[in-house]
Amino acid sequence: MKNKYSRREALKLGVSTAALGVAGSAITAATEPVSSPQGEKGLSAISEFNRYGEELERLLILRTSPIAVKMLEKEADIPKGAMRPKKDRGCHIAQCQAFGMSRREGMTVAMLKEDNWCPTSVIAYGLEKKPESLAKWVHPYDCFEHGKYIGIVSAPLKRANFVPDVVITYLKPAQLRGWLLAMKVEDVPQVSGHFFPPSCGWAVVEPMKTGKYWVVMPDPGEYQRALTEEGDLMFAVPQGKMQTMMAGLKQGGMFSYRDNYMAMMPDFEQPAFYKDLFKSWGMDVK
């Protein structure tokens, strides 16, 4: 990049690393609604996911937008209005930076092989085969079948003009806790986690392949290049599970993040099941 900024300076400017050194479009221009070639059923599904994006931001008080992510099988699948870094701006970016542009700047970003500046996503998404030499020193990760996809597109969920394969939300542990505790107990085994690189692979490949929810630790690239907050985690939800997750979250309850509060008091008000257990054990409830 021509212009060099420290992480602190870039955060003060309020822009992503990917946008530094290139002529950026205004957020209002980047987020203008675009038409979709989807049929009536497709448009209804898109509207539903757009609503999920708005509800997530409100219920979890998110600082950045959840992002819609879709794998691309051919160029015709690229949504209208999507920005392609190499073609449209003459630069390359990493996948984590593309995610950052979508969630912070409201941009729809399509990443094909030629747009990438980090090899990990190129390999994880099956755009190239993983060299055998890498197995000796990189953390293991799964990949899509080589040649199945030509790229990936991301956009803010509330404005995406496509139905996502995966929804990725960047959030604090307390926000994640509020969302997870809204799940039904029987669905808890569907939550998995991974805490080693590459987060761009684990947050997309695994949810699509396994159909499970994935809590992923942002890797060093997310922090160094995409300006991800130190306290953030990534939570990836596959398309087929979003409706269930949102239904639980909207019900609220005692673990709701938005309605929760902190107060360190002795003899705090106990939930009814606490009292029942204490009584059965012969303990005080008053």
C-alpha positions in Angstrom: 0.0 0.0 0.0 1.2 3.5 -0.8 0.0 5.0 2.4 1.1 3.4 5.7 -0.9 3.8 8.9 -0.5 2.2 12.2 -3.5 0.2 13.5 -4.3 3.0 16.0 -4.2 5.6 13.3 -6.4 3.6 10.9 -9.0 3.0 13.6 -9.1 6.7 14.3 -9.7 7.3 10.6 -12.6 4.8 10.7 -11.6 3.0 7.6 -10.5 -0.6 6.9 -7.0 -1.5 6.0 -8.2 -2.6 2.6 -9.5 0.9 1.9 -6.2 2.6 2.7 -4.2 3.7 -0.3 -7.0 3.3 -2.8 -9.8 5.6 -3.7 -12.7 4.5 -1.6 -16.4 5.0 -2.4 -18.6 6.7 0.1 -20.6 4.3 2.3 -23.9 5.7 1.1 -22.9 4.9 -2.5 -21.6 1.5 -1.6 -24.8 0.5 0.1 -27.4 1.7 -2.4 -30.0 -1.0 -3.0 -29.3 -3.0 -6.2 -31.8 -5.0 -8.2 -31.7 -8.8 -8.0 -32.3 -11.4 -10.8 -34.0 -13.7 -8.2 -37.6 -14.8 -8.7 -40.4 -13.9 -6.3 -39.5 -16.8 -3.9 -35.8 -15.7 -4.0 -36.7 -12.1 -3.2 -38.8 -13.2 -0.3 -35.9 -15.2 1.1 -33.5 -12.3 0.6 -35.9 -10.0 2.4 -36.0 -12.4 5.3 -32.3 -12.5 5.7 -32.1 -8.7 5.4 -34.5 -8.5 8.3 -32.3 -10.9 10.3 -29.4 -8.5 9.8 -31.4 -5.6 11.2 -32.7 -7.6 14.1 -29.3 -8.9 15.0 -27.8 -5.4 15.1 -30.7 -4.3 17.3 -31.0 -7.2 19.7 -27.2 -7.7 20.2 -26.2 -4.0 19.9 -23.6 -4.9 17.4 -20.8 -2.4 16.4 -20.6 -3.8 12.9 -23.0 -5.6 10.6 -23.3 -9.3 10.4 -22.2 -10.4 6.9 -23.8 -12.6 4.3 -21.3 -14.9 2.6 -21.9 -16.9 -0.5 -19.6 -19.1 -2.5 -19.6 -18.4 -6.3 -19.6 -21.2 -8.9 -19.5 -19.0 -12.0 -19.1 -15.3 -12.8 -22.8 -15.0 -13.5 -23.4 -15.7 -9.8 -21.6 -12.4 -8.8 -24.3 -10.1 -7.5 -25.0 -6.9 -9.4 -23.1 -3.9 -7.8 -20.4 -6.1 -6.2 -17.0 -4.5 -6.0 -14.1 -6.6 -7.4 -10.8 -5.3 -6.0 -8.5 -6.1 -8.9 -10.9 -5.2 -11.7 -12.5 -2.2 -10.1 -9.8 -0.7 -8.0 -6.6 -2.1 -9.3 -5.5 -3.6 -6.0 -5.4 -6.9 -4.1 -6.8 -7.6 -0.6 -7.0 -10.5 1.8 -10.3 -12.2 2.5 -10.4 -10.9 6.1 -10.2 -7.4 4.7 -13.1 -8.1 2.3 -15.1 -9.2 5.3 -14.1 -6.0 7.1 -15.2 -3.8 4.2 -18.6 -5.6 4.1 -19.3 -5.3 7.8 -17.9 -1.8 8.5 -18.3 0.0 5.2 -21.5 -1.7 3.9 -19.9 -3.0 0.7 -20.6 -6.0 -1.4 -17.2 -7.5 -2.3 -16.6 -10.3 -4.7 -13.3 -12.1 -4.3 -12.0 -14.2 -7.2 -8.6 -15.8 -7.3 -6.9 -12.8 -8.9 -8.2 -10.4 -6.1 -6.5 -12.3 -3.3 -3.3 -11.2 -1.5 -3.3 -14.0 1.1 -2.9 -17.7 0.0 -5.0 -19.2 2.8 -8.4 -18.4 1.4 -7.3 -19.3 -2.1 -6.6 -22.8 -0.8 -9.5 -23.1 1.7 -12.1 -22.2 -0.9 -10.7 -24.6 -3.4 -9.5 -22.0 -5.9 -6.1 -23.8 -5.9 -4.9 -27.1 -4.4 -3.1 -27.1 -1.1 0.7 -27.7 -1.6 1.9 -30.7 0.3 4.8 -28.6 1.6 2.4 -26.5 3.7 1.4 -29.5 5.9 4.7 -29.3 7.7 4.2 -25.9 9.2 0.7 -24.6 8.9 -2.3 -25.4 11.1 -4.5 -28.0 9.5 -7.8 -26.9 7.9 -10.4 -28.4 5.6 -10.9 -27.1 2.0 -13.7 -27.1 -0.5 -13.2 -29.4 -3.5 -10.7 -27.9 -6.0 -12.4 -26.2 -8.9 -16.0 -26.3 -7.4 -16.0 -22.5 -6.8 -14.4 -19.6 -8.5 -14.7 -17.2 -5.6 -16.7 -15.8 -2.8 -18.9 -12.7 -2.2 -19.7 -11.0 1.1 -22.1 -8.2 2.0 -23.8 -6.7 5.1 -26.6 -9.1 5.9 -29.2 -6.3 6.2 -28.5 -5.2 2.6 -27.3 -8.3 0.7 -29.1 -8.9 -2.6 -28.5 -12.7 -2.4 -29.3 -15.6 -0.1 -26.2 -16.4 1.9 -24.6 -19.8 2.4 -23.3 -18.7 5.8 -23.9 -15.7 8.1 -20.9 -14.5 10.0 -21.2 -12.1 13.0 -18.3 -10.5 14.7 -19.2 -10.0 18.4 -18.0 -9.8 22.0 -18.2 -12.8 24.2 -21.1 -11.4 26.2 -23.1 -10.8 23.0 -22.3 -14.3 21.8 -23.3 -15.7 25.1 -26.7 -14.0 24.9 -27.2 -15.5 21.5 -26.1 -19.0 22.3 -28.1 -19.2 25.5 -31.2 -18.4 23.5 -30.8 -21.8 21.8 -32.8 -24.9 22.7 -30.9 -27.3 24.9 -31.2 -30.1 22.4 -29.4 -27.9 19.8 -26.3 -27.3 21.9 -24.4 -30.2 20.4 -24.7 -28.5 17.0 -22.2 -25.8 18.2 -18.6 -26.3 17.5 -15.5 -24.1 17.9 -12.0 -23.6 16.4 -9.3 -21.4 17.9 -6.4 -21.6 15.4 -5.9 -20.2 11.9 -7.2 -19.7 9.3 -10.4 -18.0 10.5 -11.5 -17.2 6.9 -11.6 -20.9 6.2 -13.1 -22.2 9.4 -15.9 -19.6 9.4 -17.0 -20.6 5.9 -15.9 -24.1 4.9 -16.9 -25.9 8.1 -20.4 -24.4 8.5 -21.2 -25.3 4.9 -19.7 -28.8 5.1 -21.0 -29.8 8.5 -24.2 -27.8 8.8 -23.2 -26.8 12.3 -22.7 -23.5 14.1 -19.1 -22.5 14.5 -17.4 -20.2 17.0 -14.1 -19.1 15.5 -11.2 -17.2 17.0 -10.1 -14.4 14.6 -6.6 -15.2 13.4 -3.6 -12.8 13.3 -4.5 -11.6 9.8 -7.9 -10.5 11.0 -6.3 -8.4 13.7 -3.3 -7.1 11.8 -4.8 -6.4 8.4 -8.5 -6.2 8.8 -8.6 -4.2 12.1 -10.8 -6.7 14.0 -11.2 -5.7 17.6 -9.1 -7.6 20.1 -12.1 -8.8 22.1 -14.1 -10.0 19.1 -15.1 -13.6 18.1 -16.6 -14.8 14.9 -19.9 -16.8 15.0 -20.8 -18.5 11.7 -24.3 -19.9 11.2 -25.2 -21.9 8.1 -28.1 -20.8 6.0 -30.5 -23.6 7.1 -30.1 -22.8 10.8 -30.6 -19.0 10.7 -34.4 -19.1 11.1 -34.1 -21.3 14.2 -31.4 -19.2 15.8 -33.3 -16.0 15.2 -36.5 -17.4 16.6 -34.8 -18.2 19.8 -33.0 -14.8 20.0 -36.2 -12.8 19.5 -37.9 -14.6 22.4 -35.6 -12.9 24.8 -35.5 -14.2 28.3 -33.3 -14.1 31.3 -30.1 -14.4 29.3 -31.0 -11.7 26.8 -27.9 -9.5 26.0 -29.9 -6.3 25.4 -31.8 -6.6 28.7 -29.0 -7.9 30.8 -27.3 -5.8 33.5 -24.5 -6.1 36.0 -24.9 -5.7 39.7 -22.6 -7.4 42.2 -25.0 -7.9 45.2 -25.1 -10.5 47.9 -28.4 -12.4 48.3 -29.5 -11.4 44.8 -32.9 -12.4 43.5 -32.8 -16.1 42.6 -34.6 -17.6 39.6 -37.3 -20.0 40.7 -35.4 -23.1 39.8 -32.5 -21.9 42.0 -34.9 -21.7 44.9 -36.4 -25.2 44.2 -32.9 -26.7 44.2 -31.9 -24.9 47.4 -35.0 -26.0 49.1 -34.4 -29.6 48.1 -30.9 -29.4 49.5 -32.1 -27.8 52.8 -30.4 -24.5 52.0 -31.6 -20.9 52.6 -33.7 -19.2 49.9 -34.2 -15.9 51.8 
